[in-house]
């Protein structure tokens, strides 16, 4: 259970912090110019979404990737690619397909950058949380 909680936090903490700073501080004006997001973001809904994602990704990690101490770096890299691709498909591609915005290419570029940053932090932390756990732990 301890590893599962750490894995959830490995997703939740960096995702919330980087998401908040990326979307509402660093690139806030850019997102306003894109005219895609509401002017008053509902932080509790965003946090709830992240919590659901964190639980699912944390649960899936030891079932999809090696938890061997010797494999943690390779597993982190694999998880980073798989989780980033999945996330990118529903946070970037699907949003771009459904929502009006002033620049599709700018949105895809900035969200791709965020996804790469997010999973470059999340994947190694999650791999460390599960390192040494018995397969299918959690």
Secondary structure, DSSP 8 states (H G I E B T S, - for coil): -HHHHHHHHHHHHHHHHHHHHIIIIITHHHHHHHT-S-SS--HHHHHHHHHHHHHHHHHHHHHHS---GGGHHHHHHHHHHHHHHHHHIIIIIHHHHHS--S-HHHHHHHHHHHHHHHHHHHHHHHHHHHTT--TT--
